[in-house]
Amino acid sequence: VESVLHQSHRSTALVTGAAGFIGSHLVDRLLARGQQVIGIDNLSRGSRRNLRNALAAPNFSFHEFNLNDLESYRRVISGARIDMVWHMAANSDIPAGVSDPQVDLRDTFFTTFNTLQIMREHKIKRLAFASTSAVYGVHQKVLTESTGPLFPISNYGAMKLASEAIVSAAVESFLECAWIFRLSNITGSRATHGVVYDLLNKLKSSAFELEVLGDGKQRKPYLHATELLDAMELIVERAAGPLNCFNIGPADPGVTVKYIAEVVCRHVSPRAAIRFTGGSKGWTGDVPRFEYSIEKLRALGWSPLLSSEQAIARGVDEIHSEMWSC
Ligand SMILES: NC(=O)c1ccc[n+]([C@@H]2O[C@H](COP(=O)([O-])OP(=O)(O)OC[C@H]3O[C@@H](n4cnc5c(N)ncnc54)[C@H](O)[C@@H]3O)[C@@H](O)[C@H]2O)c1
């Protein structure tokens, strides 16, 4: 990571989804590393507020447009010498993509397709791509990067898997290096979605009852956004193959939704009654349980310090103070 700091001093990064939860933290991190950063977002889910610090930085420029508008994409990129693209834009509302498949086709797949098209035209050869555990679908075993077959159960997962596939094909034809990050659930400040965000949001409007989707037994691993950034930076620094795919998550089997609901209630509204809607999953397309192997990441020399419990505790604290201050 130290040498990324030096190498990257004068380089220029393009971040798509820059105003979103992860994208905005990434922008701050790259700026802190001394990079020039170009951020793109259509603000469909992200906000300028997330970019408050970045917008004041002289080496940051922000462009609000839809990545599916190729003319605007070309206009913004023309003349810039971009060393690397961090493609973070996607639909992040999985149920929305289940009720309308166009959502993930457009915002999860075509944003990737168009980003590759632009990279090809402008001879940009390095891509970091935020993929997801949702590409795996349902498996009984601990998920490693070679687990298969990959049959996602949501349109979101399907369009991420299709995105991984075209990234792989681009490596064969024009990319020098691509990093595919298969993220577990991420939590922390600026979250625009996710279980912690949703539960806090519900308690904000009704302090005495907390409705929880499913039976609460869904169990997933959670990583704090700061550790995600550490992991992504380290992978880009140390994994130098043409196509690099890594699970990124905590080193534990995760926590249940019931556990998270209890933490949220204790933190915000101890008298709230928790009511489960029932059923084994939160929504159509939800993978109710999975466990990650991060052995490949460990072999690079890094593993997260925070457990899922600790990531959740921090996430609840951070999202709560943000939500209650506005
Ligand atoms: N947060 C998680 O737990 C998690 C887990 C797995 C994977 N991911 C992936 O990480 C990336 C970042 O996720 P996030 O949690 O920050 O979500 P987010 O919704 O906060 O950020 C995504 C950003 O992309 C923007 N965007 C979407 N479609 C666009 C379009 N057509 N044109 C321009 N901008 C567009 C949105 O406005 C938003 O600001 C996504 O690719 C997501 O799939 C996130």
The ligand as a Gaussian input file, in Angstrom:
#p B3LYP/6-31G(d) Opt

LIG

0 1
 N      -22.781000      -1.737000      -0.455000
 C      -22.690000      -3.059000      -0.538000
 O      -22.969000      -3.763000       0.447000
 C      -22.247000      -3.707000      -1.820000
 C      -22.123000      -5.108000      -1.837000
 C      -21.705000      -5.726000      -3.010000
 C      -21.402000      -4.973000      -4.139000
 N      -21.536000      -3.612000      -4.089000
 C      -21.208000      -2.857000      -5.308000
 O      -20.384000      -1.751000      -4.977000
 C      -20.683000      -0.655000      -5.854000
 C      -21.028000       0.572000      -5.038000
 O      -22.197000       0.291000      -4.279000
 P      -22.784000       1.280000      -3.205000
 O      -23.186000       0.481000      -2.050000
 O      -21.858000       2.414000      -3.019000
 O      -24.114000       1.755000      -3.935000
 P      -24.652000       3.234000      -4.199000
 O      -26.006000       3.093000      -4.792000
 O      -24.512000       4.049000      -2.973000
 O      -23.640000       3.772000      -5.291000
 C      -23.784000       3.537000      -6.674000
 C      -23.782000       4.881000      -7.369000
 O      -23.914000       4.670000      -8.778000
 C      -24.732000       5.694000      -9.293000
 N      -25.327000       5.212000     -10.542000
 C      -26.166000       4.161000     -10.709000
 N      -26.527000       4.044000     -11.999000
 C      -25.901000       5.041000     -12.675000
 C      -25.884000       5.449000     -14.037000
 N      -26.606000       4.814000     -14.966000
 N      -25.126000       6.527000     -14.383000
 C      -24.400000       7.193000     -13.442000
 N      -24.385000       6.849000     -12.134000
 C      -25.130000       5.784000     -11.755000
 C      -25.770000       5.962000      -8.204000
 O      -26.348000       7.259000      -8.283000
 C      -24.939000       5.774000      -6.941000
 O      -24.445000       7.000000      -6.448000
 C      -21.844000      -1.111000      -6.739000
 O      -21.320000      -1.560000      -7.967000
 C      -22.439000      -2.265000      -5.958000
 O      -23.074000      -3.180000      -6.807000
 C      -21.946000      -2.961000      -2.958000

